Every structure is written in structure tokens, then in C-alpha cells.
Amino acid sequence: MRSLAPLAGELNRDEMRMLIGRMGGREGMGAARRGIGAANLQVEAALRATPFVPDALMQALSEQRGYRGAIQESGHRALVDLIADMPPERRAALADELAEGRRR
């Protein structure tokens, strides 16, 4: 969810649940986290390899980027869809909360 911040950080608890549901629920997010975890293990293995193979590290980082990008894309789409369903007053309140966060 960090990739959706700061906007997702201003959602209330019910809105956050709806966002997670639109992203495939906890199961869908868990699968993505497992993919990132596997890519992290590849990065670790590449760092420990002797001899060091730069292309192996580049491939592992590329895998990480792919998983993170897919999660971010899914999250952004779900967030836009969620906000599109909000009444104008709630969207304005989100804008106000974002502005307030910038002033802190």
C-alpha cells in the first residue's frame, strides 16, 4: 500500500477494505508479496554468488520491479475506481486531507 501513499493513507477503514477487495483481496495481495519475496531471495543469492554475476543481480532486480509495478498498477486502478464511486464531498475531503498533510 505504500506505493499508493499518500492518497491511500487518507482513506478511512471501510474505504481501505474496499480498496483491498478491488485489488483481489488479501489472497491476491499475498500472492504478489510472495512473488516479491521470491525476487528478494534471488537478489540475495546474486549478492552472495562467487563469482559475482552482475547480470544475475540485474535480472533479480528486474523481477522485483515487475512485481512491484504490477501491484502498483493494480492498486492505482482500484484506487481510481474507488474514488470515482465517491460522492463529490468525499473527494473534496480527500483533497483537503492531502493538502493538510503537505502543510505538516
C-alpha positions as CSV (number, residue, x, y, z in Angstrom):
1,M,0.0,0.0,0.0
2,R,3.0,2.3,0.4
3,S,3.1,2.7,-3.4
4,L,-0.4,4.3,-3.2
5,A,0.5,6.7,-0.5
6,P,-0.2,9.4,0.4
7,L,-3.7,9.2,-1.1
8,A,-4.5,5.7,0.2
9,G,-3.3,6.9,3.6
10,E,-6.2,9.3,3.8
11,L,-8.8,6.6,3.2
12,N,-11.0,5.5,6.2
13,R,-11.0,1.9,7.4
14,D,-14.1,0.9,5.3
15,E,-12.6,2.5,2.1
16,M,-9.3,0.7,2.7
17,R,-11.2,-2.6,2.9
18,M,-13.0,-1.8,-0.3
19,L,-9.7,-0.9,-1.9
20,I,-8.1,-4.2,-0.8
21,G,-11.1,-6.1,-2.1
22,R,-10.8,-4.4,-5.5
23,M,-7.2,-5.4,-5.6
24,G,-8.1,-9.1,-5.3
25,G,-8.4,-9.2,-1.5
26,R,-5.8,-10.4,0.9
27,E,-5.2,-13.5,-1.2
28,G,-4.3,-11.5,-4.3
29,M,-2.1,-9.2,-2.3
30,G,-0.5,-12.2,-0.6
31,A,0.4,-13.8,-4.0
32,A,2.1,-10.6,-5.0
33,R,4.0,-10.4,-1.8
34,R,5.2,-13.9,-2.2
35,G,6.4,-13.0,-5.7
36,I,8.3,-10.1,-4.3
37,G,9.7,-12.3,-1.6
38,A,11.0,-14.8,-4.2
39,A,12.6,-12.0,-6.1
40,N,14.2,-10.8,-2.9
41,L,15.7,-14.2,-2.4
42,Q,17.1,-14.0,-6.0
43,V,18.7,-10.6,-5.1
44,E,20.2,-12.1,-2.0
45,A,21.6,-15.1,-4.0
46,A,23.0,-12.9,-6.6
47,L,24.8,-10.8,-4.0
48,R,26.3,-13.9,-2.4
49,A,27.4,-15.5,-5.6
50,T,31.1,-16.1,-6.2
51,P,32.0,-15.1,-8.8
52,F,29.6,-12.1,-8.7
53,V,27.5,-12.0,-11.9
54,P,26.1,-8.5,-12.5
55,D,23.6,-9.8,-15.0
56,A,22.1,-12.2,-12.4
57,L,21.6,-9.2,-10.0
58,M,20.1,-7.1,-12.8
59,Q,17.6,-10.0,-13.6
60,A,16.6,-10.3,-10.0
61,L,16.1,-6.6,-9.7
62,S,14.0,-6.6,-12.9
63,E,11.8,-9.4,-11.4
64,Q,11.3,-7.2,-8.2
65,R,10.4,-4.2,-10.4
66,G,7.9,-6.3,-12.4
67,Y,6.1,-7.5,-9.2
68,R,6.1,-4.1,-7.6
69,G,5.0,-2.4,-10.9
70,A,2.1,-4.9,-11.2
71,I,1.0,-4.3,-7.7
72,Q,1.2,-0.5,-8.1
73,E,-0.7,-0.6,-11.4
74,S,-3.5,-2.7,-9.8
75,G,-3.6,-0.5,-6.8
76,H,-3.8,2.7,-8.8
77,R,-6.6,1.3,-10.9
78,A,-8.5,0.1,-7.8
79,L,-7.9,3.5,-6.1
80,V,-9.2,5.5,-9.1
81,D,-12.2,3.2,-9.4
82,L,-12.9,3.6,-5.6
83,I,-12.6,7.3,-5.8
84,A,-14.8,7.5,-8.9
85,D,-17.6,5.9,-6.9
86,M,-17.3,8.5,-4.1
87,P,-19.6,11.5,-3.8
88,P,-18.0,14.8,-4.7
89,E,-18.0,15.9,-1.0
90,R,-15.8,12.9,-0.1
91,R,-13.4,13.5,-2.9
92,A,-13.1,17.1,-1.8
93,A,-12.4,15.9,1.8
94,L,-9.6,13.7,0.5
95,A,-8.1,16.7,-1.4
96,D,-8.3,18.7,1.8
97,E,-6.6,15.9,3.8
98,L,-3.8,15.7,1.3
99,A,-3.3,19.5,1.4
100,E,-3.2,19.3,5.2
101,G,-0.7,16.5,5.1
102,R,1.6,18.7,2.9
103,R,1.5,21.5,5.4
104,R,2.7,19.3,8.2
